[in-house]
Amino acid sequence: MSRKNTWAILVATAMLALPLASCKDFKTLQENEQLKAQVAELQKENGQVGNDLESMTASRDALAKENDKLKSELKSLKSKHSGKKPSSTKHHRT
């Protein structure tokens, strides 16, 4: 009799534990799916940020080249006019 009660208790415990375990598994599965979606979104954003970085780097390099060109033009213009200063004529009051 005692063996039958022990087996009955074990079976009842197992039957009660299974739905709880499956419920926990379902919640874990849902969380995993949400996390996978978040990871996919972050990877997409990371790719976009990488593309933005590349285009900004290219723009920066182009602007640096243009800046250097303009600086050299400015230096050449300053050197052409720096030697000769126009004579100023002062008006004297009489």
KEKE-3310 file (N, C-alpha, C; in steps of 0.2 Angstrom, whole numbers, plus 5000, padded with zeros to 4 digits):
npx = (5004:5010:5019:5011:5006:5017:5021:5010:5011:5023:5019:5009:5016:5025:5016:5011:5022:5026:5018:5021:5035:5034:5028:5037:5047:5041:5040:5054:5057:5049:5056:5069:5066:5062:5074:5082:5076:5079:5093:5095:5090:5099:5111:5108:5107:5120:5127:5122:5127:5140:5141:5138:5148:5159:5155:5156:5169:5175:5170:5176:5189:5189:5186:5197:5207:5202:5203:5217:5221:5215:5222:5235:5233:5229:5241:5250:5243:5245:5259:5262:5257:5263:5276:5275:5269:5257:5260:5256:5246:5247:5235:5238:5233:5229)
npy = (4994:5006:5008:5010:5022:5030:5029:5035:5048:5052:5052:5061:5073:5074:5077:5089:5097:5097:5106:5118:5119:5119:5131:5140:5137:5142:5156:5158:5155:5165:5177:5174:5175:5189:5195:5190:5197:5210:5210:5208:5220:5229:5225:5229:5243:5245:5242:5252:5263:5261:5263:5276:5282:5279:5287:5299:5300:5300:5312:5321:5319:5324:5337:5341:5341:5350:5361:5362:5365:5378:5385:5385:5393:5405:5408:5410:5421:5430:5431:5437:5450:5456:5462:5475:5490:5502:5519:5531:5545:5560:5571:5588:5600:5617)
npz = (5000:5004:4994:4983:4986:4987:4973:4967:4973:4967:4953:4953:4957:4947:4936:4940:4940:4927:4918:4924:4922:4908:4906:4910:4901:4890:4893:4893:4880:4873:4878:4872:4859:4858:4862:4851:4841:4845:4844:4830:4826:4832:4825:4812:4814:4818:4806:4798:4804:4802:4788:4788:4795:4786:4775:4781:4784:4771:4766:4775:4772:4759:4761:4769:4759:4750:4759:4761:4748:4746:4756:4751:4740:4745:4752:4741:4735:4745:4745:4732:4733:4744:4743:4737:4742:4741:4738:4750:4749:4758:4763:4766:4778:4774)
capx = (5000:5014:5022:5006:5005:5023:5021:5005:5013:5028:5016:5005:5021:5027:5011:5010:5028:5027:5015:5025:5041:5033:5026:5044:5051:5037:5042:5061:5057:5047:5062:5074:5064:5063:5081:5085:5074:5083:5100:5095:5089:5106:5116:5106:5109:5127:5129:5120:5132:5147:5141:5138:5155:5163:5154:5158:5177:5176:5168:5181:5195:5188:5186:5204:5211:5200:5206:5224:5222:5213:5227:5241:5231:5230:5248:5252:5241:5249:5266:5262:5256:5267:5282:5274:5264:5256:5262:5250:5247:5243:5233:5240:5228:5233)
capy = (5000:5012:5008:5013:5029:5033:5030:5040:5055:5054:5054:5068:5078:5075:5080:5096:5100:5098:5112:5124:5119:5121:5138:5143:5136:5146:5162:5159:5156:5172:5181:5173:5178:5196:5196:5189:5203:5216:5209:5209:5228:5232:5224:5233:5250:5245:5242:5259:5268:5260:5266:5284:5283:5279:5293:5305:5300:5302:5319:5324:5319:5329:5344:5343:5342:5357:5366:5363:5369:5385:5388:5386:5398:5411:5410:5412:5427:5435:5433:5442:5457:5458:5466:5481:5493:5508:5525:5534:5552:5563:5578:5593:5606:5623)
capz = (5000:5004:4988:4978:4988:4984:4966:4966:4974:4962:4947:4954:4957:4940:4932:4942:4938:4919:4916:4927:4918:4901:4906:4911:4895:4885:4894:4891:4872:4871:4879:4867:4852:4859:4862:4844:4837:4847:4842:4823:4825:4833:4820:4807:4816:4817:4799:4795:4807:4799:4782:4789:4796:4780:4771:4784:4783:4764:4766:4779:4768:4753:4764:4771:4753:4748:4764:4759:4742:4748:4760:4747:4735:4750:4753:4734:4734:4749:4743:4726:4735:4750:4742:4735:4746:4737:4742:4752:4748:4763:4762:4772:4778:4773)
cpx = (5004:5018:5018:5006:5011:5023:5016:5007:5018:5024:5012:5010:5023:5022:5010:5016:5029:5024:5019:5032:5040:5031:5033:5047:5047:5040:5049:5061:5055:5053:5067:5072:5064:5070:5084:5083:5078:5090:5100:5094:5096:5111:5114:5108:5116:5130:5127:5125:5139:5147:5141:5145:5160:5162:5156:5166:5179:5175:5174:5188:5195:5189:5193:5208:5209:5203:5213:5225:5220:5219:5233:5239:5231:5237:5251:5250:5244:5256:5267:5261:5260:5273:5280:5268:5263:5258:5256:5251:5243:5241:5235:5235:5232:5229)
cpy = (5006:5013:5012:5020:5033:5035:5035:5047:5057:5056:5060:5074:5080:5078:5087:5100:5102:5104:5119:5124:5121:5128:5142:5143:5141:5154:5163:5159:5162:5177:5180:5176:5186:5198:5195:5195:5209:5216:5211:5217:5231:5231:5228:5240:5250:5246:5249:5264:5267:5263:5274:5286:5284:5285:5299:5306:5302:5310:5323:5325:5324:5336:5346:5344:5349:5363:5368:5367:5376:5389:5390:5392:5405:5413:5413:5419:5432:5436:5437:5449:5460:5462:5473:5484:5500:5514:5529:5542:5555:5570:5583:5598:5612:5629)
cpz = (5000:4998:4983:4980:4986:4977:4964:4967:4969:4955:4947:4954:4950:4935:4934:4940:4931:4917:4918:4923:4911:4901:4906:4904:4890:4886:4892:4883:4870:4872:4874:4861:4852:4858:4855:4840:4838:4844:4834:4822:4826:4828:4814:4808:4815:4810:4796:4798:4804:4792:4783:4791:4790:4775:4774:4783:4776:4763:4770:4775:4762:4756:4766:4765:4750:4752:4762:4753:4743:4752:4756:4742:4739:4751:4746:4733:4739:4747:4737:4728:4741:4749:4740:4739:4742:4742:4744:4751:4754:4761:4768:4772:4777:4777)
residu = (MET:SER:ARG:LYS:ASN:THR:TRP:ALA:ILE:LEU:VAL:ALA:THR:ALA:MET:LEU:ALA:LEU:PRO:LEU:ALA:SER:CYS:LYS:ASP:PHE:LYS:THR:LEU:GLN:GLU:ASN:GLU:GLN:LEU:LYS:ALA:GLN:VAL:ALA:GLU:LEU:GLN:LYS:GLU:ASN:GLY:GLN:VAL:GLY:ASN:ASP:LEU:GLU:SER:MET:THR:ALA:SER:ARG:ASP:ALA:LEU:ALA:LYS:GLU:ASN:ASP:LYS:LEU:LYS:SER:GLU:LEU:LYS:SER:LEU:LYS:SER:LYS:HIS:SER:GLY:LYS:LYS:PRO:SER:SER:THR:LYS:HIS:HIS:ARG:THR)
# end
